[in-house]
Amino acid sequence: MKLELQDSSLLKTQAFINGEWVDGDEGNSFAVSNPANGEQVAVVASVGQAETRRAIDAAQVAMQSWKALPAAQRSAVLEQWHALILQNQQDLATLMTLEQGKPLFESVGEVAYGASYLKWFAEEGKRVYGDVIPTPQTNRRGIVIKQPVGVVAAITPWNFPNAMIARKVAPALAVGCAIVLKPAAETPLSALALAELAKRAGVPDGLFSVLPSADARAVGGEMTSNPLVKKVTFTGSTPVGKLLMKQCAETVKRTSMELGGNAPVIIFDDADLDAAIEGALVSKYRNSGQTCICANRLLVQEGIYDAFVEKFATAVNQFQLGEGFDKNTTHGPVITGKALTDIHAKVENAVAEGATVVTGGKPSDLGGNFYEPTILTGVNSDMRVFREEIFGPVAPVFKFSTEEEAISMANDTEFGLAAYVYTQNLGRVWRVSEGIEYGMVGVNETAISSEVIPFGGVKESGQGREGSKYGLDDYLETKYICMGGL
Ligand code: ADP
């Protein structure tokens, strides 16, 4: 696929620092390739520690006048950015499919989804309310105000190259912070195009810098140690999140961490089978299984198990693997050859331990980074597919008999991001929803994410919430002012 954009100036290959497009100080660069065929899409500037420091310095300066503006003025800039993103939705989607591999219709959807965070926080940023607290003393009042936390550093992954950025940048800017961003090296083009549109929308220089880099440690090291940075927000793997939290401890930075998941989809005998299958299909295979809230473990009650597996396999066999620009494609490749190898190793581990491959089970004949949509039965909790995040199109279907067993299996993991429950029994809905240790629970629904809800996890899936009114708190400090002598 040749790169065809309506507005070719959205293809940016330099870093965006303090409102300027620049190369890295050392002249370093890295290649971005199309996961569907390995072809090089672009060569992008790679920055390091010094450029990161300059971006942070610029952010600190830019933020002073930005935070002093009335919220409505900040909101107007975000609204403008939102409008430009939607005007350029097709181009942004094209860039995304090129660098990420997801089907074009999913990229188009993600661009709108990302934009929705700008709109939401443009509005919500006007509602940063404080409080007045009656005190034990009659001549005092306690006042609580909320202030922007300060310069924010963000590190984002490749699975949602647009939306994971918008989720962080929108609330940060809305409340008066500045933000410096390191996008994933696999997908910097979506981030850089967003920066170009931010500039056009009137986001002041320095307020939003984008630092593409092949040296994540250098950029991350500066972000987590620089005393001007007051908050680090990260979406990615649990090991990297833990490392960043450790690094942030030195200067006691606030952190928001959206880390790995191991989502169960618990399907009871009394569930609407067709709804459960549809939900599980979307949740498991969307983005070829590469979302942090993807179903990782299907837990199906014994009475419905065989019927579920049969119908589920029939549906999975309808998928069309292929290039994201092909109109017939329902599912794209996984991101890299390494990801493919990791996914296959988990399947091989399960098979070696006695699992049965119902469909798929190996890299696709299409070659490249394509993996066959896979269903495994005969699986158990000792296998890697139970313990680890698969992050690929592989569905292990586990069997349980009682509600207690289902809750215990769901909780038998260090992760706690999203979980899903299918049942028609109202009492069970409450017992299970309250009994499982997850930040988000979908009841008879797996498409749970949107800008209006608090997205985030518990346990080793992280802390902090993105989206909704709660999402503002992650970018605000609470200040208490004691008004005395009244
Ligand atoms: P994934 O498996 O999704 O690639 P990672 O956690 O490795 O998850 O990557 C998510 C983001 O974290 C990417 O932008 C990546 O470049 C960045 N990253 C990886 N390692 C580090 C590190 N040591 N310091 C800072 N950022 C890192």
Residues whose N, C-alpha, C, O or C-beta is under 5 A from the ligand:
A	BS01	ADP	I155 T156 P157 K182 P183 A184 A185 A216 R217 G220 T235 G236 S237 V240
